[in-house]
Amino acid sequence: MACYQPLLELSQGQFEYLVDNKKPKEKSSAYIQYLYKKLPSKHLAAYQKTMNKAPVRDEFGNEQCREFYYRTRLIVDYISGMTDQYAYDEFRTFNVKSDF
């Protein structure tokens, strides 16, 4: 889960831009783009469908909490659907030094 932390650190606007345009806004986001591309389209479709519903605001009129919850679920659902071998391969991939 920690490997996908950069996707959770994006603002709502940055993540929505990534979802809508399939590329990050900032130039230094090759790693974020790599992580995003690993997410299955069916999980992304569920996220978009949920986010396109009528906004649900908290007691302060804020929708960010709802978006962050569904973005977190997107990542958790992806990870929980991994087989043991795939999760192990992912772990090994992320723990090798990279040029990102």
C-alpha distances in whole Angstrom, upper triangle without the diagonal:
4,5,5,7,10,10,10,13,15,18,19,22,20,17,20,22,19,20,23,24,22,22,20,23,23,24,21,18,19,15,14,16,15,11,13,16,13,13,16,19,19,16,17,21,19,18,21,23,22,22,26,27,29,27,26,27,26,29,29,29,26,24,21,19,19,18,15,15,15,13,10,11,11,8,8,11,10,7,10,13,12,15,14,16,14,10,12,14,11,10,13,13,11,13,16,17,18,20,18
4,5,5,8,10,10,11,14,17,19,21,19,17,21,22,20,20,24,25,22,21,20,22,21,22,19,17,17,14,13,16,15,12,14,17,15,15,18,21,22,19,19,23,22,20,23,26,24,24,27,29,31,28,28,28,27,30,29,30,26,24,21,20,21,19,16,16,17,14,12,14,14,11,11,14,13,11,14,16,15,18,17,18,16,13,14,15,12,10,13,13,10,11,14,15,16,18,16
4,6,7,9,10,12,14,17,19,21,18,16,20,21,18,19,22,22,20,19,17,20,19,20,17,14,14,10,10,13,11,9,12,14,12,13,16,19,21,18,18,22,22,20,22,25,24,24,27,29,31,29,29,29,29,32,31,31,28,25,22,21,22,20,17,18,18,15,13,15,14,10,12,15,13,11,14,16,14,17,16,17,14,12,13,13,9,8,11,10,7,9,12,13,13,15,13
4,6,6,7,9,11,14,15,18,15,13,16,17,15,15,19,19,17,16,15,18,17,19,16,13,13,10,8,11,10,7,9,12,10,10,14,16,18,15,15,18,18,16,19,22,21,20,23,25,27,25,25,26,26,29,28,28,24,22,19,18,19,16,13,14,14,11,10,12,11,7,10,12,11,10,13,15,14,17,17,18,15,13,15,15,11,11,14,13,10,13,15,16,15,17,14
4,5,5,6,9,12,14,16,14,12,16,17,15,16,20,20,18,17,15,17,17,18,16,13,14,11,9,13,13,10,11,15,14,13,17,19,20,17,17,20,20,17,20,23,21,20,24,26,27,25,24,24,24,27,26,26,22,20,17,16,18,15,12,14,14,11,10,13,12,9,11,14,14,13,16,18,17,20,20,21,19,16,18,18,14,14,17,15,12,14,17,17,16,18,15
4,5,5,7,10,13,14,11,10,14,15,13,15,18,18,16,14,12,14,13,15,12,9,11,8,6,10,11,8,10,13,13,13,17,19,21,18,17,20,20,17,19,23,22,20,23,26,27,25,25,25,25,28,26,26,22,20,17,17,18,16,13,15,15,12,11,15,14,11,14,17,15,15,18,20,19,23,23,23,20,18,20,19,16,16,18,16,13,15,17,16,15,16,12
4,5,6,9,10,12,9,7,11,12,10,11,15,15,13,13,11,13,13,15,14,10,12,10,6,9,10,7,7,11,12,11,14,16,17,14,13,17,17,14,15,19,18,16,20,22,24,21,22,22,22,26,25,24,20,18,15,15,16,12,10,12,12,8,9,12,10,9,12,14,13,14,17,18,18,22,23,23,20,18,20,20,16,17,19,17,15,17,19,19,18,18,15
4,5,8,9,12,10,9,12,14,12,13,17,18,16,16,14,15,15,18,16,13,15,13,10,13,14,11,11,15,15,13,17,18,19,15,14,18,17,14,16,19,17,16,19,21,22,20,20,20,19,23,22,21,18,15,12,12,13,11,8,10,11,7,7,11,10,9,11,14,14,14,17,19,19,23,23,25,22,19,22,22,18,18,21,20,17,19,21,21,20,21,18
4,6,9,11,10,9,13,14,13,15,18,18,17,16,13,14,14,16,14,12,15,13,10,13,15,13,13,17,17,16,20,21,22,19,17,21,20,17,19,22,20,18,21,23,24,21,21,21,20,23,22,21,18,16,13,13,15,12,10,13,14,11,11,14,14,13,15,18,17,17,20,22,23,26,26,27,24,22,24,24,20,20,23,21,18,20,22,21,20,20,17
4,6,8,6,6,9,10,10,12,14,15,14,13,10,11,11,14,13,11,14,12,9,12,14,12,12,15,16,16,19,19,21,18,16,19,19,16,16,20,19,16,19,21,22,20,20,20,20,23,21,20,17,15,12,13,14,11,10,13,13,10,12,15,14,13,16,19,18,19,22,23,24,27,28,29,26,24,26,25,22,22,24,22,19,22,24,23,21,21,17
4,5,5,6,9,10,11,12,14,15,16,15,12,11,12,16,15,13,17,16,13,15,17,16,14,18,19,18,21,21,22,19,17,19,19,16,16,19,18,15,17,20,20,17,18,17,17,20,18,17,13,12,9,11,13,10,9,13,13,11,13,16,15,15,18,20,20,21,24,25,26,30,31,32,29,27,29,29,25,25,28,26,23,26,27,26,25,24,20
4,6,5,6,9,10,11,12,14,15,15,13,12,14,18,18,16,18,18,14,15,18,16,14,18,19,17,19,19,20,17,15,17,16,13,13,16,14,11,14,16,16,13,14,14,15,18,17,15,12,9,7,9,10,7,7,11,11,9,12,14,14,15,17,19,19,21,23,24,26,29,31,32,29,27,30,30,26,27,29,27,25,27,29,29,27,27,23
4,5,5,6,9,10,10,12,13,13,11,10,12,16,17,15,18,18,14,15,18,17,15,18,20,18,21,20,21,19,16,17,18,14,13,17,16,12,14,17,17,15,17,16,18,21,19,17,14,12,10,13,13,10,11,15,14,12,15,17,16,17,20,22,22,23,26,27,28,32,33,34,31,29,32,31,27,29,31,29,26,29,30,29,27,26,23
4,6,5,6,9,10,10,11,10,7,7,9,12,13,11,14,14,11,12,15,14,12,15,17,16,19,18,21,18,15,17,18,15,14,18,18,14,16,19,20,18,20,19,21,24,22,20,17,15,12,15,15,12,12,15,15,12,15,17,16,16,19,21,20,22,25,25,26,30,31,32,28,27,29,28,25,26,28,25,23,26,27,26,24,23,19
4,5,5,6,9,10,10,10,8,9,11,14,15,12,14,14,10,10,13,12,9,13,14,13,15,15,17,14,11,14,15,11,11,15,15,12,14,17,19,17,18,19,20,23,22,20,17,14,12,14,13,10,10,13,12,9,12,14,12,13,16,17,17,18,21,22,23,26,28,29,25,24,27,26,22,24,26,23,21,24,26,25,23,23,19
4,5,5,6,8,9,10,10,10,13,16,17,14,16,17,13,13,16,15,11,14,16,14,16,15,16,14,11,13,14,10,9,13,13,10,11,14,16,14,17,17,19,23,22,19,16,13,12,14,13,10,11,14,12,10,14,15,13,15,18,18,18,20,23,23,24,28,30,31,27,26,29,28,25,27,29,26,24,28,29,29,26,26,22
4,5,5,6,8,8,7,7,11,13,15,13,15,16,12,11,15,15,12,14,17,15,17,16,18,17,13,15,17,14,12,16,16,13,14,18,19,18,20,21,23,26,24,22,19,16,15,18,17,13,14,17,16,13,17,18,16,17,21,21,20,23,25,25,26,30,32,32,28,28,30,29,26,27,29,27,25,28,29,28,25,24,21
4,6,5,5,5,5,7,10,12,13,10,12,13,9,8,11,11,8,10,13,12,14,13,16,15,11,13,15,13,12,16,16,14,15,19,21,20,22,23,24,28,26,24,21,18,16,18,18,14,14,17,15,12,15,17,14,15,18,19,17,20,23,23,23,27,29,29,25,24,27,25,22,24,26,23,21,25,25,25,22,21,18
4,6,5,8,9,11,14,16,17,14,15,15,12,10,13,12,8,10,13,11,12,10,13,12,8,10,12,10,8,12,13,11,12,16,18,18,20,21,23,27,26,24,21,17,16,18,16,13,14,16,13,11,14,15,12,14,17,17,16,19,21,21,22,25,28,28,24,24,27,25,22,24,27,24,22,26,27,27,24,24,20
4,6,8,10,11,15,17,18,16,17,18,15,13,16,15,12,13,16,14,15,13,15,14,11,11,14,12,9,13,14,12,12,16,18,18,20,22,25,28,27,24,21,18,17,20,18,15,16,19,16,14,18,18,16,17,21,20,19,22,25,24,25,29,31,31,28,27,30,29,26,28,30,27,26,29,30,30,27,26,23
4,5,8,9,12,14,16,14,14,16,13,11,14,15,12,12,15,15,16,14,17,17,13,14,17,15,13,16,18,16,16,20,22,21,24,25,28,31,30,27,24,21,20,22,21,18,19,21,19,17,20,21,18,19,22,22,21,23,26,25,26,29,32,31,28,28,30,28,25,28,29,26,25,29,29,28,25,24,21
4,7,10,12,13,15,12,12,13,11,8,11,12,8,8,12,12,13,12,15,15,11,13,16,14,13,17,18,17,17,21,23,23,25,27,29,32,31,29,26,22,21,23,22,18,19,21,18,16,18,19,16,17,20,20,18,21,23,23,23,26,28,28,24,24,27,25,22,24,26,23,22,25,26,25,22,21,18
4,7,9,10,11,9,9,11,9,6,10,11,9,9,13,13,15,15,18,17,14,16,19,17,16,20,21,19,20,23,26,25,27,28,29,33,31,29,26,23,21,23,23,19,19,22,20,17,19,21,18,18,21,22,20,22,25,25,24,28,29,29,25,25,27,25,22,24,25,22,21,24,24,23,20,19,15
4,6,7,9,6,8,10,7,6,10,11,9,11,14,15,17,17,20,19,16,18,20,18,17,21,21,19,20,24,26,24,26,26,28,31,29,27,24,22,19,22,22,18,18,21,19,16,18,20,18,17,21,22,20,22,25,25,25,28,30,30,26,25,27,25,22,24,25,22,20,23,23,22,19,18,14
4,7,9,8,10,13,10,10,14,15,13,15,18,18,21,20,23,22,18,21,23,20,19,22,23,20,21,25,26,24,26,26,28,30,28,26,23,21,19,22,22,19,19,22,21,18,20,23,20,20,24,25,23,25,28,29,29,32,33,33,29,29,31,29,26,27,28,25,23,26,26,25,22,20,16
4,6,6,9,11,10,10,14,15,14,16,19,20,23,23,26,24,21,24,25,22,22,25,26,23,24,28,29,27,29,28,29,32,30,28,25,23,21,23,24,21,20,23,23,19,21,24,22,21,25,26,25,26,29,30,29,33,34,33,30,29,30,29,25,26,27,24,22,24,24,22,19,17,14
4,6,8,11,10,10,13,15,15,16,19,20,23,24,27,25,23,25,27,25,24,28,29,26,27,31,32,30,32,32,33,36,33,32,29,27,24,27,27,24,23,26,26,22,24,27,24,23,27,28,26,27,30,31,30,33,34,33,30,29,30,28,25,26,26,23,21,24,23,21,18,15,12
4,6,8,9,10,12,13,14,16,18,20,23,24,27,25,23,26,28,25,25,29,29,26,28,32,33,31,32,32,33,35,33,32,29,27,24,26,27,24,22,25,25,21,22,25,23,21,25,27,24,25,29,29,28,31,32,31,27,26,27,25,22,23,23,20,18,20,20,17,14,12,9
4,5,5,6,9,10,10,12,14,16,19,20,23,21,19,22,24,21,21,25,25,23,25,29,30,28,30,30,30,33,32,30,27,25,22,23,24,21,19,22,22,18,19,22,20,18,21,23,21,21,25,26,25,28,28,28,24,23,25,23,20,21,21,18,16,19,19,17,14,12,9
4,5,5,6,9,10,11,13,15,18,19,22,21,19,22,24,22,22,26,27,25,27,30,32,30,32,32,33,36,35,33,30,28,25,26,26,23,22,24,23,19,20,23,20,18,22,23,20,21,24,25,23,26,27,26,22,22,23,21,17,19,19,16,14,17,16,15,11,10,6
4,5,5,6,9,10,11,13,17,18,21,20,18,22,23,21,22,25,26,24,27,30,32,30,31,31,32,35,34,33,29,27,23,24,25,22,20,22,21,17,18,20,18,16,19,20,18,18,21,22,20,23,24,23,19,18,20,18,14,15,16,13,11,14,14,12,10,9,5
4,5,5,6,9,10,11,15,16,19,17,15,19,20,18,18,22,22,21,23,26,28,26,27,27,28,32,30,29,25,23,20,21,21,18,16,19,18,14,15,17,15,13,16,18,16,16,20,21,20,23,24,23,20,19,20,19,15,17,18,15,13,16,17,16,13,13,9
4,5,5,6,9,10,13,14,18,16,14,17,19,17,18,21,22,20,22,26,28,26,28,29,30,33,32,30,27,24,21,23,23,19,18,20,19,15,17,18,16,14,18,19,16,17,21,21,20,23,24,24,20,19,21,19,16,18,19,16,14,18,18,17,14,14,10
4,5,5,7,9,12,14,17,16,15,18,20,18,19,23,23,22,25,28,30,29,30,31,32,35,34,33,29,27,24,25,25,21,20,21,20,16,17,19,16,14,17,18,15,15,19,19,17,20,21,20,17,16,18,16,13,15,16,12,11,15,15,15,12,12,9
4,5,5,7,11,13,16,14,13,16,18,16,17,21,21,20,23,25,28,27,27,28,29,33,32,31,27,24,21,22,21,18,17,18,17,13,14,15,12,10,13,14,12,12,16,16,15,18,19,19,15,14,16,15,11,13,15,12,10,14,15,15,13,14,11
4,5,6,9,10,13,11,10,13,15,13,14,17,18,17,19,22,25,24,25,26,27,31,30,29,25,22,19,20,20,16,15,17,15,11,13,14,11,10,13,14,11,13,16,16,16,19,21,21,17,16,19,17,14,16,18,15,14,18,19,19,17,17,14
4,5,8,9,12,12,10,13,16,15,15,18,20,19,21,24,27,26,28,29,30,34,33,32,28,25,23,24,23,19,19,20,17,14,16,16,13,12,15,15,12,14,17,16,16,19,20,20,16,16,19,17,14,17,18,15,15,18,19,19,17,17,14
4,6,9,12,11,11,14,15,15,16,19,20,20,22,25,28,27,28,30,31,34,34,33,29,26,24,24,23,20,19,19,17,14,15,15,12,10,13,13,9,11,14,13,12,15,17,16,12,13,15,13,10,14,15,13,13,16,17,18,16,17,15
4,7,9,7,7,10,12,11,13,15,16,17,19,21,24,24,25,26,28,31,31,30,26,23,21,21,20,17,16,16,14,11,12,12,8,8,11,10,7,9,12,11,11,15,17,17,14,13,17,15,13,15,18,16,15,19,20,21,20,21,18
4,5,5,6,9,10,11,13,14,16,17,18,21,24,24,25,27,29,33,33,31,28,24,23,23,21,18,18,18,15,13,14,13,9,10,12,10,7,11,12,10,11,14,17,17,14,15,18,17,15,18,20,18,18,22,23,24,23,24,21
4,5,5,6,9,10,10,12,14,15,16,18,22,22,24,26,28,32,32,30,27,24,23,23,21,18,18,18,15,14,16,14,11,12,14,12,10,14,16,13,15,18,21,21,18,18,22,20,18,21,23,21,21,25,26,27,25,26,23
4,5,5,6,9,10,10,12,14,15,17,21,21,23,25,27,31,32,30,27,23,22,22,20,17,18,17,14,14,15,13,10,12,14,11,10,14,14,12,14,17,20,21,18,19,22,22,20,22,25,23,23,27,28,30,28,29,26
4,5,5,6,9,10,11,12,14,16,19,20,20,23,24,28,29,27,24,20,19,19,16,14,15,14,10,10,11,9,6,8,10,8,7,11,12,11,13,16,19,20,17,17,21,20,18,20,23,22,21,25,26,28,26,28,25
4,5,5,6,9,10,10,12,15,18,18,19,22,23,27,27,25,22,19,18,18,16,13,14,14,10,9,12,11,7,10,12,10,10,13,15,14,16,19,22,23,20,19,23,22,19,22,25,22,22,25,27,28,26,27,23
4,5,5,6,9,10,10,13,16,17,19,22,24,28,28,26,23,19,19,19,16,14,16,16,12,12,14,13,10,13,15,13,12,16,17,16,18,21,24,25,22,22,26,25,23,25,28,26,25,29,30,31,29,30,27
4,5,5,6,9,10,11,15,15,16,19,21,25,26,24,21,18,18,17,14,12,14,13,9,10,12,10,8,12,13,11,12,15,15,15,17,21,24,25,22,22,26,26,23,25,28,27,26,29,31,32,31,32,28
4,6,5,6,9,10,13,13,14,17,19,23,23,21,18,14,14,14,11,9,11,10,6,7,10,9,7,10,12,11,12,15,16,16,18,22,24,26,23,22,26,25,22,24,27,26,24,28,30,31,29,30,26
4,5,5,6,9,12,12,14,17,20,23,23,21,18,15,15,16,13,10,13,13,9,10,13,12,10,13,16,14,15,18,19,19,21,25,28,29,25,25,29,28,25,27,30,28,27,30,32,33,31,31,27
4,6,5,7,10,12,14,17,20,23,24,21,19,15,16,17,13,12,15,14,11,12,15,13,12,16,17,15,16,20,20,20,22,26,29,30,27,27,30,30,27,30,33,31,30,33,35,36,34,34,31
4,5,5,9,9,10,14,16,20,21,18,16,13,13,14,10,9,12,11,8,10,13,11,11,15,16,14,16,19,19,19,22,26,29,30,27,26,30,30,27,29,32,31,29,33,35,36,34,35,31
4,5,8,7,9,12,15,18,19,16,14,10,11,12,9,7,11,11,8,10,13,12,12,15,17,16,18,20,21,22,24,28,30,32,29,28,31,31,28,30,33,31,29,32,35,35,33,33,30
4,7,8,11,14,17,20,20,17,16,12,14,15,12,11,14,15,12,13,17,16,15,18,20,19,20,24,24,24,27,30,33,34,31,30,34,34,31,33,36,34,32,36,37,38,36,36,32
4,6,9,12,15,18,19,16,15,12,14,15,11,11,15,15,12,15,18,16,16,20,21,20,22,25,25,25,28,31,34,36,33,32,36,36,33,35,38,36,34,38,40,40,38,39,35
4,6,10,13,16,17,13,13,11,14,15,11,12,16,16,14,17,19,19,19,22,23,23,25,27,28,28,31,34,37,39,36,35,38,39,36,37,40,39,37,40,42,42,41,41,37
4,6,10,13,13,10,9,7,10,11,9,9,13,13,12,15,17,17,18,21,22,22,24,26,27,28,30,34,36,38,35,34,37,38,34,36,39,37,35,38,40,40,39,39,35
4,7,10,11,9,8,6,10,9,7,9,12,12,12,15,17,16,18,21,21,21,24,26,26,27,30,34,36,38,35,34,37,38,34,35,39,37,35,38,40,41,39,40,36
4,7,7,5,5,5,8,8,7,10,12,12,14,16,17,18,20,22,23,23,26,28,28,29,32,36,37,40,37,35,38,39,35,36,40,38,36,38,41,41,40,40,36
4,5,5,5,7,9,8,8,11,13,12,14,17,17,18,20,22,23,24,26,28,28,30,32,36,37,40,37,35,38,39,36,36,39,38,36,38,41,41,40,40,37
4,6,7,10,12,11,12,15,16,16,18,20,21,22,24,26,26,27,30,31,31,33,36,39,40,43,41,38,41,42,39,39,42,42,39,41,44,44,43,43,40
4,5,9,11,11,12,15,16,16,19,20,21,23,25,26,27,28,31,32,32,34,37,40,41,44,41,39,41,42,39,39,42,41,38,40,43,42,42,42,38
4,7,9,10,11,13,15,16,17,19,21,22,23,25,26,27,29,31,32,33,36,39,41,43,40,38,41,42,38,39,42,41,38,40,43,42,41,41,37
4,6,7,8,10,11,13,14,16,17,19,20,22,23,24,26,28,29,31,33,36,38,40,37,35,38,38,35,35,38,37,34,36,39,39,37,37,34
4,6,5,6,9,10,11,13,14,16,17,19,20,21,23,25,26,27,30,33,35,37,34,32,35,36,32,33,36,34,32,34,37,37,35,35,32
4,5,5,6,8,10,10,12,14,15,17,18,20,21,23,24,26,28,31,33,35,32,29,32,33,29,30,33,31,29,31,33,33,32,32,28
4,6,5,6,9,10,11,12,14,16,16,18,20,21,22,24,26,30,31,33,30,28,31,32,28,29,32,31,28,30,33,33,32,33,29
4,5,5,6,9,10,11,12,15,15,16,18,20,21,22,25,28,30,32,29,27,31,31,28,29,32,31,29,31,34,34,33,34,30
4,5,5,6,9,10,10,13,14,15,17,19,20,21,23,27,29,31,28,26,29,29,26,27,30,28,26,29,31,31,30,30,27
4,6,5,6,8,10,11,12,14,15,17,18,20,22,25,27,29,26,23,26,27,24,24,27,26,23,26,28,29,28,28,25
4,6,5,6,9,10,10,12,14,15,16,18,20,24,25,27,25,23,26,27,23,24,27,27,24,27,29,30,29,30,27
4,5,5,6,9,10,10,12,14,15,16,19,22,24,26,23,22,25,26,22,23,27,26,24,27,29,30,29,30,26
4,5,5,7,9,10,11,13,14,16,17,21,23,25,22,20,23,23,20,21,24,23,21,23,26,26,25,26,23
4,5,5,6,8,10,11,12,14,16,19,21,23,20,18,21,22,18,19,22,21,19,22,24,25,25,26,23
4,5,5,6,8,10,10,12,14,18,19,22,19,17,21,22,19,20,23,22,21,23,26,27,27,28,25
4,6,5,6,9,10,11,13,17,19,20,18,16,20,20,17,18,22,21,19,22,25,26,25,26,23
4,5,5,6,9,10,11,15,16,18,15,13,16,17,14,15,18,17,16,18,21,22,22,23,20
4,5,5,6,8,10,14,15,17,15,12,16,17,14,15,19,18,17,19,22,24,24,26,23
4,6,5,6,9,12,14,17,14,13,17,18,15,17,20,20,19,21,24,26,25,27,25
4,6,5,7,11,13,14,11,10,14,15,12,14,17,16,16,19,21,23,22,24,22
4,5,5,9,10,12,10,8,11,12,10,11,15,14,14,16,19,21,21,24,21
4,6,8,10,12,11,9,13,14,13,14,17,18,17,19,22,25,25,27,25
4,7,9,12,10,9,13,14,13,15,18,18,18,20,23,25,25,28,26
4,6,8,6,6,9,10,9,12,14,14,15,17,20,22,22,25,23
4,5,5,6,9,10,10,12,14,15,16,18,20,23,24,27,26
4,6,5,6,9,10,10,12,14,15,16,19,22,23,26,25
4,5,5,6,9,10,11,12,14,15,17,20,21,24,24
4,5,5,6,9,10,10,12,14,16,19,19,22,21
4,5,5,6,9,10,11,12,15,18,18,21,20
4,5,5,6,9,10,11,13,16,17,21,20
4,5,5,6,9,10,11,14,15,18,18
4,5,5,6,8,10,13,13,16,16
4,5,5,6,9,12,13,17,16
4,6,5,6,10,12,15,16
4,6,6,9,9,12,12
4,6,8,8,11,11
4,6,9,12,12
4,6,10,11
4,7,9
4,6
4
